[in-house]
Amino acid sequence: MTEHTDYLAATPFVDSGNPAITAFAQDAISAAQTVKDRAIALYGAVRDSIQYDPYLDFQDPGVFRASTVLETGKGFCVGKSAVLAAAARASGIPARPGYADVRNHLTSRRLREMLGDTFYWHSYTELAIDGKWVKCTPAFDAALCERANIAPLAFDGVNDSLFHPFDPAGRRHMEYLTDRGAYADVPFATILADFKKFYPGLFAAAAPAASFRDEVTT
């Protein structure tokens, strides 16, 4: 197992030393007794207190930085994963953001037109719990899942939590295509370069008036 010491330190994007991150983490784990309990509490706090929103200015590094995402209260998978990793590190839990290319079925017509159905650099978080790395995905908040008529993705601190439940039609909402591995920090420059390569329309389009949550239908 990889040494954990490298995954407790603050980095430019997983800025676990930021006072707002520290306060958020302390509040989330106030009733937790074990490492596993702290990890589960942090996962739930990040998943549901930060609204999932893919309509962002991806050229802004703040969109990828944990403290900025926490401050704005909204973010996409990469930003929310960074928040969870930062909050975990602030709580003494080694953590690192991980990435994969996925086929996403929880989307809207507008977002599908902009991105297609393959999402590059989709992010999850790896947490070191009881001697092993466990993956979890805090991206889609409970309110969004309710809108899409699916259960929020649960995390038990023991098993990897990557796939959303099947929808009423029997379809998974996320299919993993390529795992890009885990990093000590968010590889902002690399992600931005690939976004510009694969999603040129994303940078030309104006942000919609409606939120992504309002666009999602079952």
Z-matrix of the N, CA and C atoms (Angstrom, degrees):
N
C 1 1.466
C 2 1.522 1 109.97
N 3 1.283 2 117.83 1 136.40
C 4 1.450 3 122.48 2 -178.95
C 5 1.519 4 110.61 3 -60.53
N 6 1.329 5 115.74 4 142.59
C 7 1.457 6 119.61 5 176.72
C 8 1.524 7 110.04 6 -57.42
N 9 1.327 8 115.39 7 140.55
C 10 1.460 9 120.02 8 -174.59
C 11 1.517 10 113.42 9 -89.00
N 12 1.335 11 117.70 10 -15.31
C 13 1.460 12 119.27 11 -172.22
C 14 1.528 13 112.46 12 -60.73
N 15 1.325 14 116.82 13 -32.12
C 16 1.465 15 119.96 14 179.99
C 17 1.523 16 112.22 15 -68.79
N 18 1.319 17 117.59 16 -14.80
C 19 1.459 18 121.43 17 -174.25
C 20 1.523 19 113.19 18 -110.51
N 21 1.335 20 115.27 19 22.45
C 22 1.461 21 121.52 20 172.54
C 23 1.523 22 111.78 21 -113.35
N 24 1.322 23 116.54 22 -15.80
C 25 1.463 24 120.99 23 -175.89
C 26 1.523 25 111.43 24 -82.44
N 27 1.323 26 115.20 25 148.26
C 28 1.466 27 120.47 26 174.70
C 29 1.526 28 110.03 27 -70.69
N 30 1.329 29 115.88 28 145.25
C 31 1.461 30 122.68 29 176.81
C 32 1.530 31 107.77 30 -129.96
N 33 1.339 32 118.38 31 172.46
C 34 1.465 33 119.32 32 -176.75
C 35 1.522 34 114.82 33 -56.44
N 36 1.321 35 118.05 34 -35.57
C 37 1.464 36 120.22 35 -178.55
C 38 1.526 37 112.53 36 -103.49
N 39 1.308 38 117.71 37 -35.59
C 40 1.468 39 121.32 38 173.27
C 41 1.527 40 105.81 39 -93.08
N 42 1.321 41 115.29 40 70.70
C 43 1.479 42 121.58 41 -169.02
C 44 1.527 43 110.76 42 -87.70
N 45 1.314 44 114.24 43 71.77
C 46 1.467 45 121.40 44 -173.86
C 47 1.522 46 113.33 45 -67.52
N 48 1.319 47 118.35 46 -15.32
C 49 1.456 48 120.59 47 177.64
C 50 1.506 49 114.12 48 -84.58
N 51 1.327 50 117.55 49 -4.88
C 52 1.457 51 120.95 50 178.94
C 53 1.527 52 109.96 51 -64.04
N 54 1.348 53 119.42 52 132.96
C 55 1.466 54 121.17 53 -176.69
C 56 1.532 55 113.49 54 -57.20
N 57 1.324 56 117.63 55 -35.50
C 58 1.461 57 119.73 56 179.86
C 59 1.528 58 111.14 57 -67.50
N 60 1.321 59 116.64 58 -38.39
C 61 1.463 60 120.65 59 177.03
C 62 1.518 61 109.78 60 -64.66
N 63 1.322 62 116.63 61 -45.32
C 64 1.462 63 121.15 62 -179.99
C 65 1.527 64 111.40 63 -60.03
N 66 1.332 65 116.44 64 -45.11
C 67 1.469 66 120.26 65 -179.70
C 68 1.526 67 110.96 66 -65.39
N 69 1.322 68 116.65 67 -42.01
C 70 1.468 69 121.33 68 178.17
C 71 1.526 70 110.31 69 -59.28
N 72 1.336 71 116.22 70 -45.78
C 73 1.448 72 120.64 71 -178.64
C 74 1.523 73 111.46 72 -65.35
N 75 1.309 74 117.00 73 -45.06
C 76 1.468 75 120.22 74 -179.48
C 77 1.519 76 111.59 75 -60.80
N 78 1.324 77 116.26 76 -39.81
C 79 1.460 78 120.03 77 178.80
C 80 1.531 79 110.86 78 -66.23
N 81 1.333 80 116.47 79 -40.75
C 82 1.462 81 120.67 80 -176.68
C 83 1.521 82 112.18 81 -67.70
N 84 1.327 83 118.01 82 -34.63
C 85 1.469 84 120.35 83 -173.96
C 86 1.527 85 112.74 84 -101.82
N 87 1.309 86 117.56 85 13.25
C 88 1.470 87 120.96 86 -173.09
C 89 1.529 88 113.18 87 -56.84
N 90 1.330 89 117.36 88 -31.74
C 91 1.470 90 120.15 89 -177.73
C 92 1.521 91 112.68 90 -103.99
N 93 1.333 92 117.64 91 2.48
C 94 1.464 93 120.93 92 -175.81
C 95 1.525 94 110.98 93 -83.07
N 96 1.335 95 115.78 94 141.52
C 97 1.464 96 121.08 95 -176.42
C 98 1.527 97 112.93 96 -105.34
N 99 1.303 98 118.06 97 -32.11
C 100 1.465 99 121.84 98 -174.79
C 101 1.528 100 109.94 99 -120.13
N 102 1.333 101 115.12 100 168.92
C 103 1.467 102 119.76 101 176.04
C 104 1.521 103 110.44 102 -58.63
N 105 1.323 104 116.35 103 -44.25
C 106 1.464 105 119.83 104 179.47
C 107 1.523 106 110.79 105 -61.65
N 108 1.328 107 117.35 106 -43.06
C 109 1.464 108 120.38 107 178.83
C 110 1.524 109 111.08 108 -62.64
N 111 1.342 110 116.64 109 -39.65
C 112 1.466 111 119.77 110 178.67
C 113 1.522 112 110.86 111 -64.62
N 114 1.316 113 115.97 112 -42.25
C 115 1.463 114 120.26 113 -179.62
C 116 1.526 115 111.30 114 -62.80
N 117 1.331 116 116.68 115 -43.93
C 118 1.464 117 120.67 116 179.57
C 119 1.522 118 110.80 117 -64.49
N 120 1.322 119 116.90 118 -41.73
C 121 1.470 120 120.53 119 179.84
C 122 1.518 121 111.30 120 -64.86
N 123 1.323 122 116.58 121 -41.67
C 124 1.465 123 120.02 122 178.97
C 125 1.522 124 111.13 123 -65.49
N 126 1.314 125 116.58 124 -41.29
C 127 1.469 126 120.64 125 178.31
C 128 1.524 127 110.73 126 -58.07
N 129 1.322 128 116.95 127 -49.27
C 130 1.461 129 120.24 128 -179.51
C 131 1.511 130 112.46 129 -63.41
N 132 1.323 131 117.19 130 -38.73
C 133 1.464 132 120.31 131 -179.53
C 134 1.520 133 111.41 132 -65.68
N 135 1.331 134 117.12 133 -43.07
C 136 1.471 135 120.19 134 179.83
C 137 1.522 136 110.23 135 -70.24
N 138 1.319 137 117.24 136 -44.19
C 139 1.463 138 120.30 137 -177.71
C 140 1.523 139 111.86 138 -56.82
N 141 1.340 140 116.87 139 -45.57
C 142 1.462 141 119.09 140 -168.51
C 143 1.528 142 115.16 141 -102.75
N 144 1.312 143 118.58 142 -18.41
C 145 1.468 144 118.71 143 -179.46
C 146 1.524 145 112.58 144 -89.91
N 147 1.317 146 116.95 145 -12.27
C 148 1.464 147 121.57 146 178.01
C 149 1.526 148 108.16 147 -116.62
N 150 1.307 149 116.09 148 117.92
C 151 1.466 150 120.72 149 -176.46
C 152 1.522 151 110.75 150 -70.70
N 153 1.330 152 116.18 151 132.94
C 154 1.459 153 120.03 152 175.35
C 155 1.529 154 109.05 153 -71.41
N 156 1.338 155 116.25 154 127.26
C 157 1.457 156 121.37 155 -178.29
C 158 1.522 157 108.91 156 -149.94
N 159 1.337 158 118.68 157 112.94
C 160 1.464 159 120.98 158 179.46
C 161 1.530 160 113.39 159 -90.05
N 162 1.328 161 117.62 160 -1.89
C 163 1.466 162 120.34 161 -178.39
C 164 1.526 163 109.30 162 -94.20
N 165 1.320 164 114.99 163 82.88
C 166 1.456 165 121.88 164 -173.05
C 167 1.528 166 109.76 165 -133.83
N 168 1.311 167 115.55 166 168.56
C 169 1.462 168 121.39 167 174.54
C 170 1.525 169 107.67 168 -88.25
N 171 1.315 170 116.89 169 95.30
C 172 1.464 171 120.36 170 -173.08
C 173 1.522 172 112.96 171 -73.28
N 174 1.309 173 117.78 172 -7.84
C 175 1.461 174 119.77 173 173.95
C 176 1.530 175 111.41 174 -83.38
N 177 1.321 176 116.80 175 -8.00
C 178 1.460 177 122.78 176 177.75
C 179 1.525 178 108.99 177 -87.40
N 180 1.334 179 119.40 178 114.96
C 181 1.466 180 120.58 179 179.35
C 182 1.528 181 112.98 180 -57.28
N 183 1.322 182 117.52 181 -25.70
C 184 1.457 183 120.49 182 -179.78
C 185 1.511 184 112.83 183 -62.01
N 186 1.323 185 117.69 184 -27.40
C 187 1.458 186 122.10 185 178.27
C 188 1.532 187 110.94 186 -63.17
N 189 1.334 188 116.45 187 -22.25
C 190 1.457 189 122.50 188 -177.30
C 191 1.528 190 111.95 189 -104.71
N 192 1.337 191 118.10 190 -7.38
C 193 1.463 192 121.99 191 -173.94
C 194 1.518 193 110.75 192 -95.76
N 195 1.321 194 116.87 193 131.24
C 196 1.463 195 122.44 194 -173.42
C 197 1.524 196 112.74 195 -54.99
N 198 1.315 197 118.50 196 -50.28
C 199 1.467 198 120.52 197 -174.91
C 200 1.515 199 112.09 198 -65.14
N 201 1.324 200 117.60 199 -34.92
C 202 1.463 201 120.59 200 179.36
C 203 1.519 202 110.99 201 -71.24
N 204 1.319 203 116.84 202 -42.00
C 205 1.470 204 120.97 203 177.14
C 206 1.518 205 110.19 204 -61.15
N 207 1.320 206 116.21 205 -43.16
C 208 1.465 207 120.02 206 178.10
C 209 1.522 208 110.70 207 -61.54
N 210 1.323 209 117.09 208 -41.91
C 211 1.464 210 121.22 209 -178.54
C 212 1.525 211 111.94 210 -65.29
N 213 1.325 212 117.12 211 -41.80
C 214 1.468 213 120.35 212 -177.29
C 215 1.529 214 111.64 213 -78.37
N 216 1.338 215 117.27 214 -23.21
C 217 1.458 216 120.44 215 178.72
C 218 1.510 217 114.80 216 78.04
N 219 1.325 218 116.68 217 13.75
C 220 1.459 219 119.80 218 176.47
C 221 1.522 220 108.99 219 -151.11
N 222 1.329 221 114.89 220 153.04
C 223 1.447 222 119.17 221 179.76
C 224 1.507 223 110.39 222 -176.43
N 225 1.336 224 115.13 223 168.14
C 226 1.460 225 118.92 224 175.75
C 227 1.526 226 107.99 225 -100.27
N 228 1.320 227 117.35 226 -172.50
C 229 1.459 228 119.75 227 -169.14
C 230 1.519 229 113.34 228 -58.17
N 231 1.335 230 118.14 229 -39.14
C 232 1.458 231 120.64 230 -177.71
C 233 1.526 232 110.88 231 -66.26
N 234 1.320 233 116.94 232 -45.93
C 235 1.455 234 120.25 233 179.31
C 236 1.515 235 112.71 234 -65.21
N 237 1.329 236 117.52 235 -41.26
C 238 1.461 237 120.54 236 -179.52
C 239 1.528 238 111.31 237 -69.21
N 240 1.315 239 117.17 238 -35.76
C 241 1.452 240 120.14 239 175.30
C 242 1.521 241 110.89 240 -63.72
N 243 1.320 242 116.44 241 -38.92
C 244 1.469 243 120.31 242 177.51
C 245 1.525 244 110.97 243 -64.12
N 246 1.339 245 116.84 244 -38.75
C 247 1.471 246 120.14 245 177.53
C 248 1.525 247 110.26 246 -61.90
N 249 1.326 248 117.09 247 -46.30
C 250 1.458 249 119.85 248 -179.20
C 251 1.524 250 110.96 249 -63.55
N 252 1.323 251 117.17 250 -43.00
C 253 1.463 252 120.14 251 178.68
C 254 1.523 253 110.80 252 -62.32
N 255 1.335 254 116.70 253 -42.78
C 256 1.461 255 120.28 254 -179.77
C 257 1.522 256 111.78 255 -66.28
N 258 1.326 257 116.86 256 -44.10
C 259 1.466 258 120.56 257 179.67
C 260 1.521 259 110.93 258 -64.60
N 261 1.331 260 116.74 259 -37.38
C 262 1.459 261 120.05 260 177.59
C 263 1.527 262 110.77 261 -64.92
N 264 1.317 263 117.20 262 -46.33
C 265 1.468 264 120.17 263 178.37
C 266 1.529 265 110.49 264 -60.37
N 267 1.310 266 116.43 265 -40.31
C 268 1.471 267 120.09 266 178.62
C 269 1.521 268 111.33 267 -64.69
N 270 1.340 269 116.81 268 -20.53
C 271 1.462 270 122.15 269 179.54
C 272 1.527 271 112.30 270 -98.45
N 273 1.329 272 116.73 271 7.23
C 274 1.452 273 120.69 272 178.95
C 275 1.510 274 115.01 273 84.52
N 276 1.345 275 117.29 274 13.31
C 277 1.463 276 121.53 275 179.80
C 278 1.528 277 108.48 276 -104.91
N 279 1.331 278 119.61 277 117.10
C 280 1.463 279 119.75 278 175.81
C 281 1.523 280 110.41 279 -56.65
N 282 1.317 281 115.91 280 136.76
C 283 1.466 282 119.69 281 -175.09
C 284 1.518 283 109.62 282 -152.09
N 285 1.319 284 115.38 283 152.53
C 286 1.465 285 120.03 284 179.20
C 287 1.528 286 109.44 285 -153.10
N 288 1.309 287 118.14 286 140.99
C 289 1.463 288 120.38 287 175.91
C 290 1.522 289 110.53 288 -76.62
N 291 1.325 290 115.43 289 139.79
C 292 1.457 291 121.53 290 176.12
C 293 1.523 292 110.10 291 -121.08
N 294 1.325 293 116.06 292 163.71
C 295 1.461 294 120.25 293 -171.98
C 296 1.524 295 111.00 294 -141.01
N 297 1.330 296 115.02 295 150.81
C 298 1.455 297 121.41 296 177.27
C 299 1.519 298 108.58 297 -154.65
N 300 1.306 299 116.01 298 155.11
C 301 1.464 300 121.18 299 169.36
C 302 1.528 301 106.84 300 -90.50
N 303 1.332 302 116.76 301 130.81
C 304 1.456 303 120.22 302 -174.53
C 305 1.527 304 110.91 303 -133.20
N 306 1.303 305 114.53 304 158.69
C 307 1.465 306 120.41 305 168.21
C 308 1.518 307 106.10 306 -101.11
N 309 1.320 308 115.45 307 118.49
C 310 1.463 309 120.92 308 -172.19
C 311 1.518 310 110.24 309 -106.30
N 312 1.327 311 115.48 310 127.66
C 313 1.457 312 120.58 311 178.58
C 314 1.528 313 112.36 312 -105.15
N 315 1.333 314 117.06 313 -6.93
C 316 1.461 315 120.28 314 175.19
C 317 1.517 316 107.02 315 -95.69
N 318 1.310 317 115.76 316 90.43
C 319 1.453 318 120.52 317 -174.11
C 320 1.521 319 108.45 318 -150.10
N 321 1.322 320 116.44 319 -174.94
C 322 1.458 321 122.17 320 176.62
C 323 1.521 322 108.68 321 -123.39
N 324 1.302 323 117.15 322 167.26
C 325 1.461 324 120.15 323 179.96
C 326 1.523 325 110.53 324 -60.58
N 327 1.325 326 116.60 325 -43.99
C 328 1.462 327 119.90 326 -178.66
C 329 1.527 328 111.39 327 -62.65
N 330 1.329 329 116.85 328 -46.18
C 331 1.458 330 119.55 329 -178.20
C 332 1.521 331 110.82 330 -66.76
N 333 1.327 332 117.56 331 -37.04
C 334 1.465 333 120.60 332 177.89
C 335 1.524 334 110.33 333 -64.01
N 336 1.318 335 117.33 334 -38.07
C 337 1.461 336 120.42 335 178.33
C 338 1.528 337 111.50 336 -66.03
N 339 1.332 338 116.69 337 -31.71
C 340 1.460 339 121.08 338 -179.05
C 341 1.524 340 112.32 339 -80.83
N 342 1.344 341 116.81 340 -36.99
C 343 1.459 342 120.51 341 -170.14
C 344 1.516 343 114.38 342 -116.19
N 345 1.332 344 118.27 343 -15.08
C 346 1.442 345 119.17 344 -168.92
C 347 1.522 346 109.11 345 78.12
N 348 1.321 347 117.89 346 -157.51
C 349 1.469 348 119.17 347 -179.05
C 350 1.525 349 112.41 348 -109.54
N 351 1.346 350 117.60 349 4.03
C 352 1.462 351 120.72 350 176.64
C 353 1.519 352 109.49 351 -105.94
N 354 1.313 353 115.96 352 122.58
C 355 1.463 354 121.94 353 178.84
C 356 1.523 355 108.24 354 -104.68
N 357 1.327 356 116.06 355 113.42
C 358 1.452 357 120.92 356 178.17
C 359 1.529 358 110.10 357 -83.86
N 360 1.318 359 116.08 358 142.97
C 361 1.465 360 122.51 359 178.00
C 362 1.535 361 112.12 360 61.83
N 363 1.331 362 116.81 361 35.13
C 364 1.464 363 119.54 362 168.48
C 365 1.519 364 107.69 363 -60.50
N 366 1.329 365 117.38 364 139.98
C 367 1.456 366 120.03 365 -173.02
C 368 1.523 367 113.16 366 -116.06
N 369 1.322 368 114.39 367 141.28
C 370 1.454 369 123.69 368 169.65
C 371 1.529 370 106.66 369 -124.49
N 372 1.317 371 117.45 370 -178.07
C 373 1.464 372 121.55 371 177.73
C 374 1.517 373 109.24 372 -127.72
N 375 1.324 374 116.40 373 138.64
C 376 1.451 375 121.52 374 172.99
C 377 1.529 376 109.13 375 -105.71
N 378 1.321 377 116.08 376 129.63
C 379 1.453 378 122.50 377 179.35
C 380 1.530 379 108.94 378 -119.40
N 381 1.324 380 116.72 379 138.43
C 382 1.468 381 121.20 380 177.39
C 383 1.521 382 108.79 381 -87.41
N 384 1.329 383 115.85 382 107.80
C 385 1.469 384 121.81 383 -175.86
C 386 1.525 385 109.23 384 -128.11
N 387 1.306 386 115.74 385 119.87
C 388 1.470 387 121.45 386 175.87
C 389 1.526 388 112.23 387 52.27
N 390 1.315 389 115.44 388 45.72
C 391 1.461 390 120.47 389 171.84
C 392 1.505 391 116.94 390 86.74
N 393 1.325 392 118.69 391 6.81
C 394 1.463 393 118.90 392 177.47
C 395 1.525 394 110.39 393 -146.41
N 396 1.320 395 115.35 394 157.60
C 397 1.460 396 121.14 395 175.39
C 398 1.527 397 109.11 396 -82.80
N 399 1.324 398 115.75 397 130.33
C 400 1.459 399 121.61 398 178.44
C 401 1.529 400 108.39 399 -123.12
N 402 1.321 401 115.81 400 131.32
C 403 1.462 402 121.24 401 -177.66
C 404 1.527 403 110.86 402 -92.13
N 405 1.332 404 116.16 403 143.25
C 406 1.470 405 120.57 404 174.94
C 407 1.526 406 108.82 405 -150.13
N 408 1.325 407 115.19 406 156.57
C 409 1.463 408 120.98 407 -172.30
C 410 1.526 409 109.81 408 -128.34
N 411 1.340 410 118.57 409 100.12
C 412 1.467 411 121.19 410 -175.74
C 413 1.519 412 114.10 411 -90.60
N 414 1.331 413 118.13 412 21.09
C 415 1.471 414 120.43 413 -169.31
C 416 1.530 415 113.68 414 -67.59
N 417 1.340 416 117.36 415 -58.26
C 418 1.465 417 120.72 416 -169.85
C 419 1.524 418 110.80 417 -87.45
N 420 1.318 419 116.32 418 114.22
C 421 1.459 420 121.88 419 -177.22
C 422 1.530 421 111.13 420 -73.02
N 423 1.333 422 115.51 421 163.48
C 424 1.460 423 121.08 422 -174.78
C 425 1.527 424 112.19 423 -62.01
N 426 1.331 425 117.11 424 -37.66
C 427 1.467 426 119.52 425 -179.59
C 428 1.523 427 111.37 426 -65.18
N 429 1.337 428 116.95 427 -39.07
C 430 1.458 429 120.63 428 176.96
C 431 1.526 430 110.10 429 -65.71
N 432 1.324 431 117.10 430 -43.46
C 433 1.463 432 120.36 431 -179.75
C 434 1.529 433 111.32 432 -63.06
N 435 1.325 434 116.32 433 -38.03
C 436 1.466 435 119.36 434 176.82
C 437 1.521 436 110.30 435 -62.09
N 438 1.313 437 116.22 436 -41.27
C 439 1.460 438 121.02 437 178.49
C 440 1.536 439 110.97 438 -62.08
N 441 1.341 440 115.48 439 -37.30
C 442 1.465 441 120.99 440 -178.30
C 443 1.523 442 112.63 441 -87.06
N 444 1.330 443 117.00 442 -1.13
C 445 1.455 444 122.99 443 178.13
C 446 1.529 445 112.27 444 63.55
N 447 1.335 446 116.01 445 42.41
C 448 1.456 447 121.35 446 172.48
C 449 1.522 448 108.64 447 -132.32
N 450 1.320 449 116.56 448 157.66
C 451 1.463 450 120.31 449 177.27
C 452 1.520 451 109.59 450 -75.65
N 453 1.334 452 118.51 451 143.57
C 454 1.470 453 120.10 452 175.13
C 455 1.522 454 109.88 453 -60.05
N 456 1.324 455 116.75 454 149.35
C 457 1.450 456 121.46 455 179.99
C 458 1.524 457 109.66 456 -71.10
N 459 1.329 458 116.65 457 118.46
C 460 1.458 459 121.74 458 -176.90
C 461 1.523 460 110.65 459 -86.85
N 462 1.339 461 116.01 460 161.95
C 463 1.459 462 122.16 461 178.01
C 464 1.519 463 108.37 462 -142.96
N 465 1.349 464 116.59 463 125.90
C 466 1.464 465 120.22 464 -176.42
C 467 1.520 466 113.35 465 -105.83
N 468 1.344 467 117.19 466 2.76
C 469 1.451 468 120.47 467 178.60
C 470 1.511 469 114.39 468 77.77
N 471 1.325 470 117.76 469 0.77
C 472 1.463 471 122.40 470 -178.71
C 473 1.524 472 111.40 471 -119.96
N 474 1.331 473 115.31 472 -46.21
C 475 1.462 474 121.42 473 -176.27
C 476 1.521 475 111.40 474 -104.24
N 477 1.331 476 116.18 475 147.86
C 478 1.459 477 120.23 476 174.51
C 479 1.520 478 109.84 477 -58.69
N 480 1.320 479 116.17 478 140.67
C 481 1.461 480 122.24 479 -179.19
C 482 1.524 481 108.03 480 -126.00
N 483 1.336 482 115.73 481 90.61
C 484 1.460 483 121.25 482 -174.12
C 485 1.518 484 113.05 483 -121.19
N 486 1.312 485 117.26 484 -32.31
C 487 1.458 486 120.69 485 -174.82
C 488 1.521 487 111.19 486 -101.80
N 489 1.319 488 115.71 487 131.82
C 490 1.458 489 118.84 488 172.92
C 491 1.525 490 109.37 489 -72.63
N 492 1.318 491 116.49 490 155.10
C 493 1.467 492 119.63 491 178.19
C 494 1.527 493 111.05 492 -59.12
N 495 1.311 494 114.83 493 161.56
C 496 1.458 495 118.58 494 174.17
C 497 1.523 496 109.71 495 -64.27
N 498 1.315 497 115.65 496 146.49
C 499 1.461 498 119.23 497 175.55
C 500 1.526 499 109.28 498 -83.72
N 501 1.337 500 118.44 499 176.64
C 502 1.474 501 119.73 500 -177.63
C 503 1.520 502 113.89 501 -58.07
N 504 1.344 503 117.25 502 -21.38
C 505 1.464 504 120.05 503 179.16
C 506 1.524 505 112.42 504 -89.67
N 507 1.337 506 117.06 505 0.35
C 508 1.449 507 120.51 506 178.19
C 509 1.513 508 114.91 507 87.80
N 510 1.330 509 118.19 508 12.92
C 511 1.457 510 121.93 509 -178.72
C 512 1.526 511 110.30 510 -97.79
N 513 1.328 512 116.80 511 140.17
C 514 1.446 513 119.68 512 169.42
C 515 1.529 514 108.45 513 -74.51
N 516 1.337 515 115.57 514 152.13
C 517 1.454 516 118.86 515 179.95
C 518 1.515 517 113.17 516 -94.09
N 519 1.337 518 117.52 517 -6.40
C 520 1.446 519 119.97 518 179.89
C 521 1.521 520 109.32 519 -149.64
N 522 1.323 521 116.29 520 128.00
C 523 1.461 522 121.81 521 178.39
C 524 1.523 523 107.77 522 -122.27
N 525 1.319 524 117.68 523 118.72
C 526 1.462 525 121.58 524 -177.59
C 527 1.526 526 110.30 525 -81.12
N 528 1.336 527 115.57 526 127.82
C 529 1.450 528 121.71 527 -176.90
C 530 1.526 529 111.85 528 -103.70
N 531 1.327 530 117.12 529 -49.51
C 532 1.467 531 122.47 530 -178.07
C 533 1.516 532 109.42 531 -141.34
N 534 1.319 533 117.33 532 126.20
C 535 1.462 534 121.32 533 177.03
C 536 1.527 535 108.38 534 -90.40
N 537 1.327 536 117.01 535 123.56
C 538 1.464 537 122.00 536 -179.48
C 539 1.528 538 112.18 537 -93.35
N 540 1.321 539 118.10 538 -2.80
C 541 1.446 540 120.79 539 176.95
C 542 1.519 541 113.34 540 88.39
N 543 1.343 542 115.28 541 -178.64
C 544 1.461 543 122.60 542 -176.44
C 545 1.527 544 110.06 543 -109.32
N 546 1.336 545 114.86 544 155.57
C 547 1.465 546 122.16 545 -174.84
C 548 1.525 547 109.45 546 -133.61
N 549 1.317 548 116.02 547 158.16
C 550 1.459 549 120.23 548 174.01
C 551 1.521 550 111.19 549 -73.44
N 552 1.333 551 116.89 550 -29.44
C 553 1.457 552 121.92 551 179.60
C 554 1.519 553 109.27 552 -140.90
N 555 1.309 554 117.18 553 166.05
C 556 1.460 555 122.08 554 177.87
C 557 1.535 556 108.94 555 -69.00
N 558 1.338 557 119.53 556 123.38
C 559 1.468 558 121.46 557 178.20
C 560 1.534 559 111.44 558 -80.34
N 561 1.317 560 114.78 559 69.29
C 562 1.457 561 121.75 560 -170.83
C 563 1.529 562 112.95 561 -53.01
N 564 1.322 563 117.63 562 -51.19
C 565 1.467 564 120.71 563 -174.79
C 566 1.523 565 111.26 564 -61.78
N 567 1.322 566 117.14 565 -40.25
C 568 1.460 567 120.97 566 -179.39
C 569 1.526 568 110.87 567 -68.22
N 570 1.314 569 116.65 568 -44.11
C 571 1.464 570 120.34 569 178.96
C 572 1.532 571 110.32 570 -62.40
N 573 1.324 572 116.98 571 -45.94
C 574 1.462 573 120.55 572 -179.48
C 575 1.521 574 111.07 573 -60.71
N 576 1.323 575 117.54 574 -42.61
C 577 1.466 576 120.56 575 179.59
C 578 1.527 577 111.17 576 -61.82
N 579 1.331 578 116.88 577 -41.58
C 580 1.466 579 119.47 578 178.96
C 581 1.520 580 111.99 579 -70.57
N 582 1.318 581 117.33 580 -36.79
C 583 1.460 582 119.45 581 176.31
C 584 1.536 583 110.47 582 -60.55
N 585 1.318 584 116.45 583 -42.51
C 586 1.468 585 119.64 584 179.43
C 587 1.524 586 111.11 585 -66.26
N 588 1.319 587 116.25 586 -33.16
C 589 1.465 588 120.71 587 179.42
C 590 1.526 589 111.74 588 -72.22
N 591 1.329 590 116.12 589 -47.28
C 592 1.466 591 120.33 590 -172.69
C 593 1.524 592 113.54 591 -90.30
N 594 1.340 593 117.33 592 -24.47
C 595 1.462 594 120.93 593 -175.06
C 596 1.529 595 111.83 594 -127.92
N 597 1.320 596 118.97 595 60.13
C 598 1.473 597 118.64 596 -178.87
C 599 1.524 598 112.91 597 -59.62
N 600 1.321 599 117.08 598 -31.27
C 601 1.456 600 120.08 599 179.86
C 602 1.506 601 113.11 600 -68.06
N 603 1.320 602 116.36 601 -22.17
C 604 1.456 603 120.22 602 -179.03
C 605 1.515 604 111.73 603 -64.62
N 606 1.318 605 116.74 604 -30.26
C 607 1.459 606 120.95 605 -176.50
C 608 1.523 607 112.25 606 -93.23
N 609 1.325 608 115.92 607 -12.72
C 610 1.462 609 119.91 608 179.10
C 611 1.515 610 111.94 609 -94.38
N 612 1.336 611 116.39 610 -23.87
C 613 1.460 612 120.50 611 -174.74
C 614 1.519 613 111.52 612 -82.11
N 615 1.307 614 115.57 613 144.73
C 616 1.466 615 120.87 614 174.70
C 617 1.520 616 109.08 615 -80.07
N 618 1.301 617 116.47 616 149.02
C 619 1.459 618 120.14 617 178.15
C 620 1.526 619 109.74 618 -64.05
N 621 1.330 620 117.77 619 137.14
C 622 1.465 621 120.34 620 -178.14
C 623 1.518 622 111.50 621 -71.79
N 624 1.332 623 115.38 622 155.34
C 625 1.466 624 119.50 623 177.64
C 626 1.525 625 111.08 624 -69.03
N 627 1.341 626 115.57 625 -36.80
C 628 1.465 627 120.40 626 -179.52
C 629 1.518 628 109.47 627 -82.44
N 630 1.325 629 116.32 628 152.44
C 631 1.447 630 120.75 629 176.31
C 632 1.527 631 109.30 630 -79.20
N 633 1.315 632 116.33 631 161.21
C 634 1.462 633 120.53 632 176.36
C 635 1.522 634 110.25 633 -59.68
N 636 1.316 635 117.40 634 -38.90
C 637 1.466 636 121.19 635 179.17
C 638 1.520 637 111.18 636 -58.62
N 639 1.322 638 117.41 637 -38.40
C 640 1.464 639 120.85 638 179.91
C 641 1.519 640 111.66 639 -71.11
N 642 1.328 641 117.26 640 -25.65
C 643 1.457 642 121.27 641 -178.23
C 644 1.526 643 113.33 642 -80.77
N 645 1.321 644 115.57 643 -27.57
C 646 1.463 645 120.16 644 -174.08
C 647 1.521 646 110.47 645 -70.17
N 648 1.314 647 115.16 646 133.96
C 649 1.467 648 121.16 647 175.39
C 650 1.515 649 107.84 648 -129.89
N 651 1.300 650 116.61 649 162.53
C 652 1.454 651 121.08 650 -179.04
C 653 1.518 652 110.30 651 -75.58
